Amino acid sequence: MFTKHVDKDVHEDALARIEDYRNNGSSMSIEISELRNAGDARGLSFSLPAAALEVLGNVADLHLASTGPQSVRGNHFHVSKQEIILVLPGAAWSFHWDEGEGLPVQHRNFTGETAVLMQVSPGCSHAVRNEDSTVLWLLTCSSEIYDPSKVVARKVI
């Protein structure tokens, strides 16, 4: 995921948009769920919950990415889009986030034994760190097409 480093005016505009988002009754949050493996002898099988897809409204962008050992993806927030991040089983990893500027950074560690889904609201900065020596795979689904002008850097790790 590309993290754009923006100037002060763009950052202030992004914060104003997030404030509008909150004022329209939308809450900023991160929801994390470990998905049930419905696989069989052929292999693993995970389905996204319908409620998670409803949050998106529609899937306008789908992005598959690998993250090398000890690498980080993210450290940014999206100005207006909803995002679902699906981390596939395999490598140990950690998720780091905040729920808005000035709010505490949180984190959670995962063993990589199952698929994990994170629902990320606009304004919530987030990052995934591969804690393992093997490649970590993740898939993101977003409510809007990727637009680097709507991605704002804010470190959480």
C-alpha positions in Angstrom: 0.0 0.0 0.0 1.4 3.4 -1.0 1.6 6.0 1.8 1.5 9.5 0.5 3.4 12.1 2.4 1.3 15.2 2.3 1.8 18.9 3.0 0.1 20.7 5.9 -2.8 22.1 3.8 -3.7 18.7 2.4 -3.5 17.2 5.9 -5.8 19.9 7.3 -8.2 19.3 4.5 -8.2 15.6 5.2 -8.9 16.3 8.9 -11.9 18.5 7.9 -13.3 15.7 5.8 -13.0 13.3 8.6 -14.8 15.7 10.9 -17.6 16.0 8.4 -17.7 12.1 8.3 -18.1 12.1 12.1 -20.7 14.9 12.1 -22.9 12.9 9.7 -23.3 10.2 12.3 -20.6 7.9 11.2 -18.3 6.4 13.8 -14.6 5.8 13.3 -13.5 2.4 14.4 -11.6 -0.7 13.7 -13.3 -4.1 14.0 -11.2 -7.3 14.0 -12.5 -10.8 13.5 -10.8 -14.2 13.2 -12.6 -16.1 10.4 -13.8 -19.7 10.8 -12.0 -22.2 8.5 -14.7 -24.0 6.6 -12.1 -26.0 4.7 -11.8 -29.8 4.3 -9.3 -32.3 3.1 -8.7 -30.2 -0.1 -7.5 -27.2 1.9 -8.5 -24.0 3.8 -11.7 -22.0 3.0 -12.7 -18.7 4.5 -15.7 -16.5 3.7 -16.1 -12.8 4.4 -19.1 -12.1 6.7 -22.0 -10.4 4.8 -22.1 -7.6 7.4 -18.5 -6.7 6.5 -19.3 -6.5 2.8 -22.4 -4.4 3.6 -20.1 -1.8 5.3 -18.4 -1.3 2.0 -21.6 -0.7 0.1 -19.9 -1.8 -3.1 -16.4 -3.1 -3.8 -14.7 -0.5 -6.0 -11.1 -1.7 -5.5 -9.5 -5.1 -4.7 -5.8 -5.3 -3.9 -3.6 -8.3 -3.2 -0.2 -7.7 -1.6 2.6 -9.6 -0.1 4.6 -8.2 2.9 8.2 -9.5 3.3 9.6 -10.7 6.6 9.8 -7.9 9.3 8.3 -5.4 6.8 5.4 -3.0 7.5 2.5 -2.0 5.2 0.3 1.0 6.0 1.0 3.8 8.5 -1.7 5.8 6.9 -5.5 6.6 7.0 -8.0 7.0 4.2 -9.9 10.2 4.0 -13.2 8.8 2.8 -13.2 5.1 1.9 -14.2 2.1 4.0 -11.6 -0.7 3.8 -11.6 -4.3 4.7 -8.2 -6.0 5.1 -8.1 -9.8 5.0 -4.8 -11.3 6.2 -4.3 -14.9 5.0 -3.0 -17.6 7.3 0.7 -18.4 7.2 3.0 -15.9 8.9 2.9 -14.4 12.4 2.0 -10.7 12.2 0.7 -7.7 14.2 -1.9 -5.0 13.5 -1.4 -1.5 14.7 -4.1 1.3 14.6 -5.6 4.4 16.1 -9.2 5.5 15.9 -8.4 9.1 15.0 -5.8 11.8 15.4 -4.6 12.2 19.0 -6.2 8.9 20.1 -4.0 6.2 21.6 -2.3 3.7 19.3 -3.4 0.1 19.8 -2.0 -3.2 18.6 -2.8 -6.9 18.5 -0.5 -9.8 17.7 -1.6 -12.8 15.6 0.0 -16.3 15.2 -1.0 -16.7 11.5 -3.0 -19.8 12.2 -6.2 -18.5 10.7 -7.4 -15.7 8.4 -8.2 -12.4 10.1 -10.5 -9.6 8.9 -10.1 -6.0 9.9 -12.8 -3.4 9.0 -11.2 0.0 8.9 -13.3 3.3 8.9 -12.1 6.5 7.3 -9.7 8.4 9.5 -8.4 5.4 11.4 -4.7 5.0 10.8 -3.5 1.4 10.4 -0.5 -0.7 9.6 0.3 -4.4 9.3 3.7 -5.7 10.3 5.0 -9.1 9.3 6.6 -10.6 12.5 7.8 -13.8 10.8 10.5 -15.0 8.5 8.1 -16.0 5.7 6.0 -13.8 3.4 2.6 -12.5 4.7 -0.3 -12.2 2.2 -3.2 -9.8 2.5 -6.1 -8.8 0.4 -7.9 -5.4 0.7 -11.4 -4.5 -0.5 -12.4 -0.9 -0.6 -15.5 1.1 -1.1 -13.7 3.6 -3.5 -11.1 3.3 -6.2 -7.6 4.0 -5.0 -6.8 7.7 -5.0 -3.4 8.7 -3.5 -4.7 12.2 -2.8 -7.0 10.6 -0.2 -4.3 8.7 1.7 -2.7 10.5 4.5 0.4 9.3 6.4 0.1 8.9 10.2 2.5 6.5 11.9 1.1 3.9 14.3 4.2 1.7 14.3 
